[in-house]
Amino acid sequence: MNDSKKKLLVLVVDDQDTFLQAVVDEVNFLGFDSITARNGMEALEQAHKSKLDLIISDIRMPNKDGEWFLNELRKTQKSFPPFVFMTGFADLSIQEAYAMGADGFLGKPLNPEKLEILLQKLCRPIEKRWNELPKTSAVYHISKNFPCAYDDQSLKEINFGRAGMYLAIEKLVFEIGDIISFKFEFNSGDFKQIEGMGNIVWKKENPEGKSDEYGLYFDYLHSSTLAAWINKLKSKEIIEVIPRGK
């Protein structure tokens, strides 16, 4: 299920033994090795002493919860390993979790098919994660030229994380789950263009007169964009998967 002959190592964190074992069994069935922890403190110790390829963690746990664990982990391991929350989404807003450095989500009870898709995606090298067009066509296209650099602090309409972007462009109206194609060009700086496709994973509605805000998760980056974007990621460590704005 992965690109390497060596089995990848997944840390599974949950305080409920039955659910923990169910996730471990499925992870092992999919061809991964696994280790476990039952709270955030144990999990952080495992993360510091083991070479992990991915983490799957519950949020609500005694003796330091999953939110604490992610915050502590990202102080030293800012973008790797990928971190997946198991949650009913009432525990923590998806907007906040992406900004904290979470890479994905699994609901409870466990859906094995979704787990397999997520593992296959997040355990791929970033060079291969965004190089295949999604099977679903985009329902909207956004194209805009900005007179500044992509990371200019005065640019409030978009903001980039390591695997997605914040959008607050006037008159845009999307819904969660919409597939969007985009092409943004920048007149200054060394990163001139980003083009690809993604899906809307969160939405914040604002009063009339102020643009609604969206979180877009990258599914695909065009070949003209991919290498330059990966170089950007390698040149600086970014915690936020999708930021909340500037």
C-alpha positions as CSV (number, residue, x, y, z in Angstrom):
1,M,0.0,0.0,0.0
2,N,3.0,2.3,0.0
3,D,5.9,3.2,-2.3
4,S,8.6,1.6,-0.1
5,K,9.5,-2.1,0.4
6,K,10.1,-1.2,4.1
7,K,6.9,-1.1,6.1
8,L,5.9,2.3,7.2
9,L,5.3,2.9,10.9
10,V,2.0,4.4,12.2
11,L,1.4,5.6,15.8
12,V,-2.2,5.1,16.9
13,V,-3.4,7.0,20.0
14,D,-6.7,6.4,21.8
15,D,-7.7,5.7,25.4
16,Q,-10.5,3.2,24.5
17,D,-8.9,-0.2,24.1
18,T,-11.5,-1.7,21.8
19,F,-11.4,1.2,19.3
20,L,-7.6,1.4,19.5
21,Q,-7.3,-2.3,18.6
22,A,-9.8,-1.9,15.8
23,V,-7.7,0.9,14.2
24,V,-4.5,-1.0,14.8
25,D,-5.9,-4.2,13.1
26,E,-7.0,-2.2,10.1
27,V,-3.6,-0.3,9.8
28,N,-1.8,-3.7,10.0
29,F,-4.1,-5.3,7.4
30,L,-3.3,-2.4,5.0
31,G,0.4,-3.3,5.2
32,F,1.7,-0.9,7.8
33,D,3.5,-1.5,11.1
34,S,2.0,0.2,14.2
35,I,2.7,1.2,17.8
36,T,0.2,2.5,20.3
37,A,-0.3,5.1,23.0
38,R,-3.3,5.7,25.3
39,N,-2.9,9.5,26.0
40,G,-1.1,12.5,24.7
41,M,1.8,12.2,27.1
42,E,2.6,8.7,26.1
43,A,2.1,9.6,22.4
44,L,4.6,12.4,22.6
45,E,7.2,10.1,24.2
46,Q,6.7,7.6,21.4
47,A,7.0,10.4,18.8
48,H,10.3,11.5,20.2
49,K,11.9,8.0,20.3
50,S,10.4,6.4,17.2
51,K,10.8,7.3,13.5
52,L,7.1,7.6,12.6
53,D,5.6,7.9,9.2
54,L,2.1,8.9,10.3
55,I,0.1,9.5,13.5
56,I,-3.6,8.8,14.1
57,S,-4.8,10.3,17.3
58,D,-8.1,10.7,19.2
59,I,-8.8,14.1,20.6
60,R,-10.5,13.5,24.0
61,M,-8.1,11.5,26.3
62,P,-7.0,11.8,29.9
63,N,-3.5,12.8,30.9
64,K,-3.0,15.3,28.0
65,D,-5.4,15.1,25.0
66,G,-4.8,15.0,21.3
67,E,-4.9,18.7,20.9
68,W,-2.1,19.1,23.4
69,F,-0.2,16.3,21.7
70,L,-0.4,18.0,18.3
71,N,0.7,21.4,19.7
72,E,3.7,19.9,21.5
73,L,4.7,17.7,18.5
74,R,4.7,20.7,16.1
75,K,7.1,22.6,18.3
76,T,9.9,20.4,17.0
77,Q,8.4,18.4,14.1
78,K,6.7,21.2,12.3
79,S,5.4,19.4,9.2
80,F,6.3,15.7,9.6
81,P,5.0,13.1,10.3
82,P,1.5,13.7,9.0
83,F,-1.1,13.9,11.8
84,V,-4.7,12.6,11.5
85,F,-7.3,13.3,14.1
86,M,-10.0,10.8,14.9
87,T,-13.0,12.9,15.9
88,G,-16.7,13.6,15.7
89,F,-15.8,17.2,14.8
90,A,-17.6,18.5,17.9
91,D,-14.3,18.2,19.8
92,L,-12.3,20.7,17.7
93,S,-13.2,22.9,14.8
94,I,-11.8,21.7,11.5
95,Q,-10.6,25.3,10.8
96,E,-8.6,25.3,14.0
97,A,-7.2,21.8,13.5
98,Y,-5.8,22.5,10.1
99,A,-4.2,25.7,11.4
100,M,-2.6,23.7,14.3
101,G,-0.9,21.4,11.8
102,A,-3.4,18.5,11.4
103,D,-3.2,16.9,8.0
104,G,-6.5,15.0,7.9
105,F,-9.5,13.6,9.8
106,L,-11.2,10.3,10.5
107,G,-14.7,10.0,11.9
108,K,-15.9,7.6,14.6
109,P,-16.9,4.8,14.2
110,L,-14.0,3.9,11.9
111,N,-14.6,3.8,8.2
112,P,-11.9,1.3,6.8
113,E,-12.2,2.6,3.3
114,K,-11.6,6.2,4.3
115,L,-8.7,5.1,6.5
116,E,-7.1,3.4,3.5
117,I,-7.5,6.4,1.2
118,L,-6.0,8.7,3.8
119,L,-3.1,6.5,4.6
120,Q,-2.3,6.0,0.9
121,K,-2.4,9.8,0.3
122,L,-0.5,11.1,3.3
123,C,2.2,8.4,3.2
124,R,3.2,9.2,-0.3
125,P,6.2,11.5,-0.8
126,I,5.1,15.1,-1.4
127,E,6.5,14.9,-4.9
128,K,3.8,12.4,-5.7
129,R,1.0,13.5,-3.5
130,W,-0.2,16.3,-5.8
131,N,0.8,15.1,-9.3
132,E,-2.4,13.2,-10.3
133,L,-5.6,14.9,-11.5
134,P,-8.6,14.2,-9.3
135,K,-11.2,11.9,-10.9
136,T,-13.9,14.5,-10.0
137,S,-14.1,17.6,-12.2
138,A,-14.0,21.0,-10.7
139,V,-17.3,22.9,-10.3
140,Y,-15.7,26.3,-10.2
141,H,-12.5,28.0,-11.5
142,I,-10.8,31.0,-9.9
143,S,-8.1,33.0,-11.7
144,K,-6.5,36.2,-10.5
145,N,-3.4,38.2,-10.9
146,F,-2.0,39.9,-7.8
147,P,0.4,42.9,-7.9
148,C,2.6,41.6,-5.1
149,A,4.5,38.5,-3.9
150,Y,2.5,35.5,-2.8
151,D,3.6,35.9,0.8
152,D,3.2,39.7,1.0
153,Q,1.7,40.6,4.3
154,S,-0.6,43.1,2.7
155,L,-2.3,40.4,0.6
156,K,-5.4,39.5,2.7
157,E,-7.4,37.7,0.0
158,I,-5.3,34.5,0.1
159,N,-2.8,32.9,2.4
160,F,-0.9,29.7,1.9
161,G,-0.3,26.8,4.2
162,R,1.8,23.7,3.4
163,A,-1.1,21.8,1.9
164,G,-3.8,24.3,1.1
165,M,-4.8,27.9,1.2
166,Y,-7.1,30.4,2.9
167,L,-9.5,32.3,0.5
168,A,-11.4,35.5,1.1
169,I,-11.9,36.8,-2.4
170,E,-14.9,39.1,-2.9
171,K,-18.0,37.6,-4.5
172,L,-16.8,34.0,-4.2
173,V,-19.6,31.7,-3.0
174,F,-18.7,28.0,-2.3
175,E,-19.9,25.2,-0.2
176,I,-18.0,22.6,1.8
177,G,-17.0,19.7,-0.6
178,D,-16.9,21.8,-3.7
179,I,-14.0,21.0,-6.1
180,I,-12.2,24.2,-7.2
181,S,-9.6,24.7,-9.9
182,F,-7.4,27.8,-9.4
183,K,-4.7,29.8,-11.0
184,F,-3.1,32.7,-9.2
185,E,-0.2,34.8,-10.5
186,F,2.1,37.2,-8.6
187,N,3.9,40.1,-10.1
188,S,6.8,40.2,-7.7
189,G,8.9,37.7,-5.7
190,D,10.5,34.5,-6.9
191,F,7.3,32.4,-6.8
192,K,5.2,33.7,-9.8
193,Q,2.3,31.3,-10.1
194,I,0.4,28.5,-8.5
195,E,-2.1,26.4,-10.4
196,G,-4.1,23.3,-9.5
197,M,-7.2,21.9,-7.9
198,G,-8.5,21.4,-4.4
199,N,-11.6,21.0,-2.3
200,I,-13.3,23.3,0.2
201,V,-13.0,21.8,3.6
202,W,-14.2,24.7,5.8
203,K,-16.3,27.8,5.4
204,K,-16.9,30.8,7.6
205,E,-19.9,33.0,6.7
206,N,-19.6,36.7,7.4
207,P,-22.1,39.5,7.5
208,E,-23.1,41.2,4.3
209,G,-20.4,43.5,2.9
210,K,-17.5,41.2,4.0
211,S,-16.3,38.3,2.0
212,D,-17.0,34.8,3.3
213,E,-13.8,32.9,4.2
214,Y,-12.8,29.4,3.0
215,G,-10.2,26.7,3.5
216,L,-9.1,24.9,0.4
217,Y,-7.1,21.6,0.6
218,F,-4.8,20.9,-2.3
219,D,-5.7,17.7,-4.3
220,Y,-3.5,18.5,-7.4
221,L,-0.8,20.9,-8.5
222,H,-0.1,21.6,-12.1
223,S,3.4,20.5,-13.4
224,S,4.3,24.1,-13.9
225,T,3.7,24.7,-10.2
226,L,4.6,21.5,-8.4
227,A,8.4,21.7,-8.4
228,A,8.5,25.3,-7.3
229,W,5.9,24.7,-4.6
230,I,7.9,21.7,-3.2
231,N,11.0,23.8,-3.2
232,K,9.2,26.4,-1.1
233,L,8.1,23.8,1.4
234,K,11.6,22.5,1.7
235,S,13.1,25.9,2.2
236,K,11.0,26.8,5.2
237,E,9.1,24.7,7.8
238,I,5.4,25.5,7.8
239,I,3.1,24.2,10.6
240,E,-0.2,25.3,9.2
241,V,-1.8,23.0,6.7
242,I,-4.5,25.6,5.9
243,P,-4.1,29.0,7.6
244,R,-6.9,31.0,9.0
245,G,-5.9,34.2,7.2
246,K,-3.4,37.0,8.0
